[in-house]
Amino acid sequence: MTDSLTHTSPFLMAALYHFVSVPRFADLQAPLQTLCEENGVKGTLLLAHEGINGTIAGPDAGIHAVLAFLRAQPEFSGLEHKESRASKMPFLRMKVKLKKEIVTMGVEDIDPNKVVGTYVAAKDWNTLISDPDTIVIDTRNDYETAIGTFRGALDPNTKSFREFPEWVRQNPGLHNKPKVAMYCTGGIRCEKATAFMKAEGFDEVYHLKGGILKYLEEVPQEESLWDGACFVFDERVSVEHGLKEGEHRLCHACRNPITAEETTSPLYEEGVSCSHCYHTRTEEDRLRYRQRQHQIALAKKRGQRHIGS
């Protein structure tokens, strides 16, 4: 067990997803919301006809209660999850949302329950991506890939996952090697991405089971082919090997991860701007952000947490 899963940090986090047909998904929203609130669990869970996706955090007993409830549903009996720990509650509230897709690609008739790539365990990933017959593709977005990636991986430089299908179609060179290996943060985007690739005529399509998070948890750093940190969608901002909390912060103006060095830039102002967004925002924008940051500071002095922080 890694250091990140010890009880030195009080909040247990569970990242989960499961592709499965759930015609009654809307019926699960209210009981799941109530159960989470009663157990001090916060985060976001997405429910759709195609399954469930989300990340939650809370006391150990609360997280275990939510997972037990989900696995008691016939559709989610095979649900897997990944655990890590956080030094403070990384979410403001609990949201259980009903969606059209649990991860939005926007391509009709892509169903990972029917066709999907071949899973590759974290322990076998290095061998696959080191094979000269393999093209490695990072399916995440540009702000995520900017802080960490596997060596030699192609970066589509997408702003959203919706752009990924068009990137594939505009790059016929992806067919130049027999194997395609794909990865993402926790595995869910790769489920859809590999299903899409198979529909586009790629035969040997593989994806990292459990995503980067599972790789960072299981593969020793001295054997790793991962460089940098992994962006996560909560207030930890990034994690590193052993799923230890990274050193990145979040620019609350543009939501980009920033390093300690970037906070020394003359373009950086906490809650207002950073080098990533300064030239894309107006002075009116920055005035609004300063007012919001002032309210955050006042709430902190009162020992409260501002909703926009």
PyMOL commands that set and color helices and strands:
alter all, ss='L'
color gray80, all
select helices_A, chain A and resi 3-5+25-38+60-71+74-76+122-130+142-145+161-169+172-176+188-199+211-218+221-223+241-243+261-264+278-280+283-301
alter helices_A, ss='H'
color red, helices_A
select strands_A, chain A and resi 11-19+42-48+51-58+80-86+94-98+118-120+134-138+148-150+179-183+204-208+226-228+230-231+238-239+249-250+257-258
alter strands_A, ss='S'
color yellow, strands_A
deselect
rebuild
show_as cartoon
